[in-house]
């Protein structure tokens, strides 16, 4: 039982170490996070309360959370952004 726990902890430590290395590698030029949000929606609008999906827009930001920019301005459903 102790060997199993030690083995699991070792695997978790390796995964965490690799995650830090990989995330540091991706902090280079051009790496952005794309997400959807209704942050600019009229929260008190009855239409928003009935159909909030149509108020979601796509945003892009730096990995540290800075430089948030809205990149869509429409009433279409924005879901599962895919970029390359």
DSSP file (Angstrom, degrees, kcal/mol; ACC not computed):
  #  RESIDUE AA STRUCTURE BP1 BP2  ACC     N-H-->O    O-->H-N    N-H-->O    O-->H-N    TCO  KAPPA ALPHA  PHI   PSI    X-CA   Y-CA   Z-CA
    1    1 A X     >        0   0    0      0, 0.0     4,-2.1     0, 0.0     5,-0.2   0.000 360.0 360.0 360.0 -44.0    0.0    0.0    0.0
    2    2 A X  H  >  +     0   0    0      1,-0.2     4,-2.6     2,-0.2     5,-0.2   0.881 360.0  52.9 -64.6 -37.7    2.8    2.4    0.9
    3    3 A X  H  > S+     0   0    0      1,-0.2     4,-2.5     2,-0.2    -1,-0.2   0.893 108.4  51.0 -64.4 -38.4    4.6    1.6   -2.4
    4    4 A X  H  > S+     0   0    0      2,-0.2     4,-2.6     1,-0.2    -2,-0.2   0.926 111.3  46.9 -64.1 -44.9    1.5    2.4   -4.3
    5    5 A X  H  X S+     0   0    0     -4,-2.1     4,-2.5     2,-0.2    -2,-0.2   0.918 113.4  48.5 -63.7 -43.8    1.0    5.8   -2.6
    6    6 A X  H  X S+     0   0    0     -4,-2.6     4,-2.2     2,-0.2    -1,-0.2   0.902 111.9  50.0 -63.6 -40.8    4.7    6.7   -3.1
    7    7 A X  H  X S+     0   0    0     -4,-2.5     4,-2.4     2,-0.2    -2,-0.2   0.922 111.0  48.7 -63.5 -44.2    4.4    5.7   -6.8
    8    8 A X  H  X S+     0   0    0     -4,-2.6     4,-2.5     1,-0.2    -2,-0.2   0.907 111.2  49.8 -63.0 -41.8    1.3    7.8   -7.3
    9    9 A X  H  X S+     0   0    0     -4,-2.5     4,-2.4     2,-0.2    -1,-0.2   0.886 110.2  51.1 -64.0 -38.2    2.9   10.8   -5.6
   10   10 A X  H  X S+     0   0    0     -4,-2.2     4,-2.2     2,-0.2    -2,-0.2   0.915 110.5  48.4 -64.8 -42.8    6.0   10.4   -7.8
   11   11 A X  H  X S+     0   0    0     -4,-2.4     4,-2.5     2,-0.2    -2,-0.2   0.920 111.8  49.5 -63.4 -43.7    3.8   10.3  -10.9
   12   12 A X  H  X S+     0   0    0     -4,-2.5     4,-2.6     1,-0.2    -2,-0.2   0.911 110.1  51.1 -61.9 -42.2    1.9   13.4   -9.8
   13   13 A X  H  X S+     0   0    0     -4,-2.4     4,-2.3     2,-0.2    -1,-0.2   0.900 110.9  48.5 -62.7 -40.8    5.1   15.2   -9.1
   14   14 A X  H  X S+     0   0    0     -4,-2.2     4,-2.5     2,-0.2     5,-0.2   0.924 111.4  49.5 -65.0 -44.6    6.5   14.4  -12.6
   15   15 A X  H  X S+     0   0    0     -4,-2.5     4,-2.3     1,-0.2    -2,-0.2   0.923 111.9  48.4 -61.7 -44.1    3.2   15.5  -14.2
   16   16 A X  H  X S+     0   0    0     -4,-2.6     4,-2.0     2,-0.2    -1,-0.2   0.904 111.2  50.3 -63.2 -41.1    3.3   18.8  -12.3
   17   17 A X  H  X S+     0   0    0     -4,-2.3     4,-2.0     1,-0.2    -2,-0.2   0.916 111.9  47.4 -63.5 -42.8    6.9   19.4  -13.2
   18   18 A X  H  X S+     0   0    0     -4,-2.5     4,-3.0     1,-0.2     5,-0.2   0.877 108.3  55.8 -66.1 -37.1    6.2   18.8  -16.9
   19   19 A X  H  X S+     0   0    0     -4,-2.3     4,-2.7     2,-0.2    -1,-0.2   0.913 108.2  47.7 -61.6 -42.8    3.2   21.0  -16.8
   20   20 A X  H  X S+     0   0    0     -4,-2.0     4,-2.1     2,-0.2    -1,-0.2   0.922 113.7  47.5 -64.3 -43.9    5.3   23.9  -15.5
   21   21 A X  H  X S+     0   0    0     -4,-2.0     4,-1.8     2,-0.2    -2,-0.2   0.928 114.6  46.0 -63.0 -45.7    8.0   23.3  -18.2
   22   22 A X  H  X S+     0   0    0     -4,-3.0     4,-1.5     1,-0.2    -2,-0.2   0.914 112.6  49.6 -65.7 -43.1    5.4   23.1  -21.0
   23   23 A X  H  < S+     0   0    0     -4,-2.7     4,-0.3    -5,-0.2    -1,-0.2   0.876 110.3  50.9 -66.7 -35.4    3.5   26.2  -19.8
   24   24 A X  H >< S+     0   0    0     -4,-2.1     3,-1.1     1,-0.2    -1,-0.2   0.875 106.9  55.3 -65.5 -36.6    6.7   28.2  -19.6
   25   25 A X  H >< S+     0   0    0     -4,-1.8     3,-0.6     1,-0.2    -1,-0.2   0.854 106.4  51.2 -63.5 -35.0    7.6   27.0  -23.2
   26   26 A X  T 3< S+     0   0    0     -4,-1.5    -1,-0.2     1,-0.2    -2,-0.2   0.417  84.3  87.6 -86.1   1.9    4.2   28.4  -24.4
   27   27 A X  T <   +     0   0    0     -3,-1.1    -1,-0.2    -4,-0.3    -2,-0.1   0.387  69.0 112.6 -80.6   6.9    4.7   31.9  -22.9
   28   28 A X  S X  S-     0   0    0     -3,-0.6     3,-1.5     1,-0.2     2,-0.1   0.106  80.9 -51.8 -70.1-173.9    6.5   33.0  -26.0
   29   29 A X  T 3  S+     0   0    0      1,-0.2    -1,-0.2     3,-0.0     3,-0.1  -0.340 122.0  18.5 -62.7 134.6    5.5   35.5  -28.6
   30   30 A X  T 3  S+     0   0    0      1,-0.3     2,-0.5    -3,-0.1    -1,-0.2   0.335  82.5 134.2  90.9  -7.5    2.1   35.0  -30.1
   31   31 A X    <   +     0   0    0     -3,-1.5    32,-0.5    -5,-0.1     2,-0.3  -0.669  28.6 165.8 -81.1 124.7    0.6   32.7  -27.4
   32   32 A X        -     0   0    0     -2,-0.5     2,-0.5    30,-0.2    30,-0.2  -0.903  34.3-128.2-133.8 160.5   -2.9   33.9  -26.5
   33   33 A X  E     -A   61   0A   0     28,-2.9    28,-2.1    -2,-0.3     2,-0.4  -0.954  20.4-159.8-109.9 129.4   -5.9   32.5  -24.7
   34   34 A X  E     +A   60   0A   0     -2,-0.5     2,-0.3    26,-0.2    26,-0.2  -0.923  21.9 158.4-109.1 133.8   -9.3   32.6  -26.4
   35   35 A X  E     -A   59   0A   0     24,-2.3    24,-3.2    -2,-0.4     2,-0.4  -0.958  34.0-123.1-148.0 164.4  -12.5   32.4  -24.4
   36   36 A X  E     +A   58   0A   0     -2,-0.3     2,-0.3    22,-0.2    22,-0.2  -0.880  34.6 160.2-112.9 147.8  -16.1   33.3  -24.5
   37   37 A X  E     -A   57   0A   0     20,-2.3    20,-2.7    -2,-0.4     3,-0.2  -0.989  43.6-141.7-158.8 157.5  -18.0   35.4  -22.0
   38   38 A X    >   +     0   0    0     -2,-0.3     3,-1.9    18,-0.2    18,-0.1  -0.091  60.0 129.2-109.2  30.9  -21.1   37.5  -21.6
   39   39 A X  T 3  S+     0   0    0      1,-0.3    -1,-0.1    18,-0.1     4,-0.1   0.744  74.1  44.2 -61.9 -26.1  -19.1   40.2  -19.6
   40   40 A X  T 3  S+     0   0    0     15,-0.2    -1,-0.3    -3,-0.2    -2,-0.1   0.317  89.4 119.1 -99.3   7.6  -20.4   43.0  -21.8
   41   41 A X  S <  S-     0   0    0     -3,-1.9     2,-1.6     1,-0.1     3,-0.1  -0.362  77.9-107.4 -74.3 151.5  -24.1   41.8  -21.8
   42   42 A X    >   -     0   0    0      1,-0.2     3,-2.2     2,-0.1     6,-0.3  -0.627  36.8-170.2 -77.5  90.6  -26.9   43.9  -20.3
   43   43 A X  T 3  S+     0   0    0     -2,-1.6    -1,-0.2     1,-0.3     6,-0.1   0.752  81.1  51.8 -58.6 -27.9  -27.4   41.8  -17.2
   44   44 A X  T 3  S+     0   0    0     -3,-0.1     2,-0.3     4,-0.1    -1,-0.3   0.481  83.1 110.1 -89.8  -1.1  -30.6   43.6  -16.2
   45   45 A X    X>  -     0   0    0     -3,-2.2     4,-1.5     1,-0.1     3,-0.5  -0.592  67.8-140.6 -73.9 128.4  -32.2   43.1  -19.7
   46   46 A X  H 3> S+     0   0    0     -2,-0.3     4,-1.5     1,-0.2     5,-0.2   0.836 102.8  58.8 -58.6 -32.6  -35.1   40.6  -19.5
   47   47 A X  H 3> S+     0   0    0      1,-0.2     4,-2.5     2,-0.2    -1,-0.2   0.880 102.5  52.8 -64.6 -37.2  -34.0   39.2  -22.9
   48   48 A X  H <4 S+     0   0    0     -3,-0.5    -1,-0.2    -6,-0.3    -2,-0.2   0.898 107.8  51.1 -63.7 -39.8  -30.6   38.3  -21.4
   49   49 A X  H  < S+     0   0    0     -4,-1.5     3,-0.3     1,-0.2    -1,-0.2   0.819 116.0  41.3 -68.2 -30.4  -32.3   36.4  -18.6
   50   50 A X  H  < S+     0   0    0     -4,-1.5    -2,-0.2     1,-0.2    -1,-0.2   0.829 134.4  14.5 -84.7 -34.3  -34.4   34.4  -21.0
   51   51 A X    ><  +     0   0    0     -4,-2.5     3,-0.9    -5,-0.2    -1,-0.2  -0.525  65.6 160.2-142.8  68.9  -31.7   33.7  -23.7
   52   52 A X  G >   +     0   0    0     -3,-0.3     3,-1.9     1,-0.2     4,-0.4   0.742  63.8  77.5 -68.6 -21.9  -28.2   34.5  -22.4
   53   53 A X  G >  S+     0   0    0      1,-0.3     3,-1.4     2,-0.2    25,-0.6   0.852  87.1  58.7 -57.0 -36.2  -26.4   32.4  -25.0
   54   54 A X  G <  S+     0   0    0     -3,-0.9    -1,-0.3     1,-0.3    -2,-0.1   0.596  99.8  59.3 -74.1  -7.0  -26.9   35.0  -27.7
   55   55 A X  G <  S+     0   0    0     -3,-1.9    -1,-0.3    -4,-0.2     2,-0.3   0.482  78.4 109.6 -96.6  -4.3  -25.0   37.5  -25.6
   56   56 A X    <   -     0   0    0     -3,-1.4     2,-0.3    -4,-0.4   -18,-0.2  -0.543  46.2-178.3 -74.2 136.4  -21.8   35.5  -25.4
   57   57 A X  E     -A   37   0A   0    -20,-2.7   -20,-2.3    -2,-0.3     2,-0.3  -0.856  28.1-104.3-128.1 164.0  -18.9   36.9  -27.4
   58   58 A X  E     -A   36   0A   0     -2,-0.3    13,-3.0   -22,-0.2    14,-1.1  -0.727  35.6-175.5 -93.3 141.3  -15.3   35.8  -28.0
   59   59 A X  E     -AB  35  70A   0    -24,-3.2   -24,-2.3    -2,-0.3     2,-0.3  -0.902  11.4-153.5-130.2 158.3  -12.4   37.4  -26.3
   60   60 A X  E     +AB  34  69A   0      9,-2.5     9,-2.7    -2,-0.3     2,-0.3  -0.984  19.9 165.2-132.3 144.8   -8.6   37.0  -26.5
   61   61 A X  E     -A   33   0A   0    -28,-2.1   -28,-2.9    -2,-0.3     6,-0.2  -0.968  38.8 -92.1-152.0 166.0   -6.0   37.8  -23.8
   62   62 A X    >   -     0   0    0      4,-2.6     3,-2.2    -2,-0.3   -30,-0.2  -0.389  46.9-104.4 -73.8 159.2   -2.4   37.2  -22.8
   63   63 A X  T 3  S+     0   0    0    -32,-0.5    -1,-0.1     1,-0.3   -31,-0.1   0.768 121.6  56.7 -58.5 -25.4   -1.6   34.1  -20.6
   64   64 A X  T 3  S-     0   0    0      2,-0.1    -1,-0.3     1,-0.0     3,-0.1   0.414 121.8-105.2 -87.6   4.0   -1.2   36.4  -17.6
   65   65 A X  S <  S+     0   0    0     -3,-2.2     3,-0.3     1,-0.3    -2,-0.1   0.418  80.5 125.3  90.9  -1.2   -4.7   37.8  -18.0
   66   66 A X        +     0   0    0      1,-0.2    -4,-2.6    -5,-0.1    -1,-0.3  -0.408  54.9  31.5 -87.0 166.7   -3.6   41.1  -19.4
   67   67 A X  S    S-     0   0    0     -6,-0.2     2,-0.3     1,-0.2    -1,-0.2   0.896  71.7-171.1  57.6  49.3   -4.7   42.8  -22.6
   68   68 A X        -     0   0    0     -3,-0.3     2,-0.4    -7,-0.1    -7,-0.2  -0.578   6.7-178.1 -72.4 128.1   -8.2   41.4  -22.8
   69   69 A X  E     -B   60   0A   0     -9,-2.7    -9,-2.5    -2,-0.3     2,-0.4  -0.996  26.7-131.8-132.6 133.0   -9.8   42.2  -26.2
   70   70 A X  E     -B   59   0A   0     -2,-0.4   -11,-0.3   -11,-0.2     3,-0.1  -0.689  23.6-179.5 -78.8 130.7  -13.3   41.4  -27.5
   71   71 A X        +     0   0    0    -13,-3.0     2,-0.4    -2,-0.4   -12,-0.2   0.497  59.2  54.5-115.2  -5.2  -13.0   40.0  -31.0
   72   72 A X        -     0   0    0    -14,-1.1     2,-0.2     2,-0.1    -1,-0.1  -0.976  49.6-178.1-128.2 147.7  -16.6   39.3  -32.0
   73   73 A X        +     0   0    0     -2,-0.4     2,-0.3   -16,-0.1   -16,-0.1  -0.689  46.1  94.7-140.7  80.9  -19.5   41.7  -32.0
   74   74 A X  S    S-     0   0    0     -2,-0.2     4,-0.1     2,-0.2    -2,-0.1  -0.922  74.1-111.9-156.6 179.5  -22.7   39.9  -33.1
   75   75 A X  S    S+     0   0    0     -2,-0.3     2,-0.2     2,-0.1   -19,-0.1   0.067  76.6 112.4-109.8  22.2  -25.8   38.1  -31.9
   76   76 A X  S    S-     0   0    0      1,-0.1     2,-0.3   -21,-0.1    -2,-0.2  -0.609  81.7 -89.9 -90.5 156.2  -24.8   34.7  -33.1
   77   77 A X        -     0   0    0     -2,-0.2     2,-0.6   -22,-0.1   -23,-0.1  -0.497  39.0-158.8 -66.4 124.6  -24.0   31.9  -30.7
   78   78 A X        +     0   0    0    -25,-0.6     2,-0.3    -2,-0.3     3,-0.1  -0.931  28.8 148.8-107.0 113.3  -20.3   31.9  -29.9
   79   79 A X        +     0   0    0     -2,-0.6   -21,-0.0     1,-0.2   -44,-0.0  -0.998  51.0   4.7-147.6 147.7  -19.1   28.5  -28.6
   80   80 A X  S    S-     0   0    0     -2,-0.3    -1,-0.2     1,-0.1   -45,-0.1   0.920  71.8-148.7  48.7  65.2  -16.0   26.4  -28.6
   81   81 A X        -     0   0    0     -3,-0.1     2,-0.4   -47,-0.1    -1,-0.1  -0.350  12.6-165.2 -62.4 142.4  -13.5   28.8  -30.3
   82   82 A X        +     0   0    0     -2,-0.0     2,-0.3     0, 0.0    -1,-0.0  -0.982  13.2 168.4-134.1 119.0  -10.9   27.0  -32.4
   83   83 A X              0   0    0     -2,-0.4   -49,-0.0     1,-0.1    -2,-0.0  -0.857 360.0 360.0-128.1 162.8   -7.8   28.8  -33.5
   84   84 A X              0   0    0     -2,-0.3    -1,-0.1     0, 0.0     0, 0.0   0.339 360.0 360.0-135.7 360.0   -4.5   27.8  -35.1
